[in-house]
Amino acid sequence: MTNKNNITANVILARTPDAETEAMIEKFVQERGCGKVKYEIDKSIIGGVIIYIGDTVFDGSVRSRLDKIKSDVTA
């Protein structure tokens, strides 16, 4: 049996998070059973956050929203 507290959430942001944002992210991942958070900065997502927890992806990035709008308009 896998202990979820050993799972690391990989968090991608466009810029370094402030203390309030970091606290919200850590609460979010802890509520989903993660004990650790690894941050990565990727300016290409423009804004928002992408969180990987195991096989689950929570994509709240501006880049994904723009891609969806583009897809909807050109469909």
MARDREN-262955 format. One record per residue (C-alpha): chain; z, y, x. Coordinates in Angstrom, 2 decimals, always signed. Each point is the difference from the previous one (the first is absolute). Layout:
["A"; [Z; Y; X]];
...
% end
This chain:
["A"; [+0.00; +0.00; +0.00]];
["A"; [-0.95; +3.44; +1.37]];
["A"; [+2.59; +2.74; +0.09]];
["A"; [-1.71; +3.14; -1.32]];
["A"; [+2.40; +2.20; +1.97]];
["A"; [-1.85; -1.17; +3.11]];
["A"; [-3.29; +1.39; -1.35]];
["A"; [-1.19; +3.26; +1.53]];
["A"; [-1.75; +2.49; -2.25]];
["A"; [-2.93; +1.66; +1.76]];
["A"; [-0.29; +3.60; -1.17]];
["A"; [-3.04; +2.14; +0.75]];
["A"; [+0.18; +3.77; -0.46]];
["A"; [-2.29; +2.90; +0.88]];
["A"; [+2.83; +1.79; +1.82]];
["A"; [+3.54; -0.64; +1.22]];
["A"; [+2.32; -0.24; -3.03]];
["A"; [+2.86; +2.43; -0.47]];
["A"; [+3.51; -1.36; -0.63]];
["A"; [-0.34; +0.14; -3.80]];
["A"; [-3.32; -1.88; -0.01]];
["A"; [+1.35; -2.57; +2.43]];
["A"; [+3.06; -0.58; -2.23]];
["A"; [-2.22; -0.49; -3.08]];
["A"; [-2.24; -2.46; +1.85]];
["A"; [+2.96; -1.97; +1.33]];
["A"; [+1.54; -0.20; -3.48]];
["A"; [-3.35; -1.16; -1.43]];
["A"; [-0.42; -2.80; +2.55]];
["A"; [+3.66; -1.06; -0.16]];
["A"; [-0.30; -0.39; -3.78]];
["A"; [-2.81; -2.45; +0.76]];
["A"; [+2.12; -2.02; +2.41]];
["A"; [-1.11; +1.40; +3.36]];
["A"; [+2.53; +0.59; +2.71]];
["A"; [-2.20; +1.86; +2.47]];
["A"; [-2.60; +2.76; -0.07]];
["A"; [-2.72; +0.62; +2.59]];
["A"; [-1.77; +3.37; -0.20]];
["A"; [-3.58; +0.73; +1.09]];
["A"; [-1.84; +3.31; -0.11]];
["A"; [-3.66; -0.06; -1.10]];
["A"; [-1.48; +3.41; -0.79]];
["A"; [-3.05; -1.62; -1.62]];
["A"; [+2.00; -0.74; -3.17]];
["A"; [+0.21; +3.82; -0.42]];
["A"; [+3.34; -0.13; -1.85]];
["A"; [+2.29; -2.28; -1.96]];
["A"; [+1.18; -3.37; +1.20]];
["A"; [-1.11; -3.62; +0.31]];
["A"; [+2.74; -2.64; +0.12]];
["A"; [-0.60; -3.63; +0.96]];
["A"; [+2.74; -2.47; -0.93]];
["A"; [-1.11; -3.53; +0.81]];
["A"; [-3.25; -0.55; -1.93]];
["A"; [+0.63; +2.90; -2.39]];
["A"; [-1.54; +3.44; +0.52]];
["A"; [+1.25; +3.19; -1.68]];
["A"; [-2.80; +2.53; +0.59]];
["A"; [+0.86; +3.55; -0.97]];
["A"; [-2.29; +1.62; +2.55]];
["A"; [-2.24; +2.95; -0.75]];
["A"; [-2.87; -1.83; +1.74]];
["A"; [+0.16; -2.90; -2.49]];
["A"; [+0.11; +2.40; -2.96]];
["A"; [-3.06; +1.87; +1.30]];
["A"; [-1.84; -3.28; +0.58]];
["A"; [+0.77; -1.07; -3.59]];
["A"; [-1.26; +3.30; -1.40]];
["A"; [-3.17; -0.32; +2.08]];
["A"; [-0.50; -3.55; -1.26]];
["A"; [+0.54; +1.05; -3.62]];
["A"; [-2.43; +2.91; +0.27]];
["A"; [-2.77; -1.99; +1.67]];
["A"; [+0.37; -3.08; -2.22]];
% end
